[in-house]
Amino acid sequence: MIEVKDLHFTYQGNREQTIKGLEFTIKKGEIFGFLGPSGAGKSTTQKILLGILKGYSGSIKVFGRNLKELRSDYYERVEVSTGMVAYGICSLRLKRLSLP
């Protein structure tokens, strides 16, 4: 399960936040998608979940553990598929996510 609460992120050099107070929960085995117009923060959110972007505020828990505290081998066990489907909708699918 992935639980995101009050997520905020601003790219360095930008005045406006890219992500403002985002909250969602993805249950184990669930397929979850991000929908929105260009610039809404879909890719940014995915990059945060994958550990590519740091410096966010808020809480992200993966199976009850804080994302910032997970070891690097966590990312070796996560597979993410991103792609564009009809009319620019970006989808995210988490597969084989397992933590000890």
N, C-alpha and C positions, 0 to 999 in steps of 0.2 A: 504494500500500500504506500502511496505517496500522498502526503498531506502538505499543502502549501497554505500559509496564512500570512496575510498582510505583506506580501512581497512588493518591494520597491527596488527600482534600479535606474540609474542615470549613467549614460555613457560619458566618459571623461571629455570635458570641453563643452558639453551640452548644458543648457540651463534648465530645460524641461525634462522631467522624468519620462523614461520610455515605458516603465511599468509602474503603476500607481495602485497599491493596495490589492493586488490580485490574490484571490483565494480559490482553491479547488482541492478535491480529493479524488485520487484514482485508486480504485480497489484492485486487489490482486486478481489478475486474469481479465480485467476490464480493458477494452480498447477505448482510447480517449483521443479527442481531436481538438486542435486549436483553430478557431474560425475568426476571421476578421479582416479588415482592409489592410492594405500595405501600411507598414509603420505602426501597427497596433501592438507589437511586442511578441508576436508568435515565435519567431526564430530566436529572439533574445531569451524568452522563457525556456525554450528547449536547450539553449547553450548554458544557461544557469543550471538546469537539471543535470546536464552532462559534465559540469565542472569546468567548462571552457571559459565562462565568465565568472569572475569573483566580484566582491565589493557590493553585494546586494544586502538589503536589510529585510527583516521578516524571518519567518520560520519555515524551513523545509525539512520534513521528516520522511525517511524512507524506512518502512517497517518499524516505525517508532524511534529510529536513530537519526540524530541531527546530521544533515547532509555535510556540513562543514567538518564533522568528526570522522567521516568514513574514510578508510584507507584507499589508496589508489587502485588496489585490486578490485574494489567495487565496480569501477568503471570498465574493467575488463570483462565483467559478467553481465553488462547491460548492452542490449542491442536496440538501437533506435532506427526506425525507418521514417524518413521524412519525404514528402513528395507533394507535388501539386496535383490536385484533382479538380474536377469541373469548376470553372470560374475562379481560379486562384485560391481555392480553399486549401489550407495547409493541414496535413494530418500527421499525427505522431502515434506510433505504435510501440509500446514497450514489450519486448519478448524476453523470455527466459530470465526474468529478474528474480534472483534468489540470494538471500543473505543467510549466513549461518545463524 
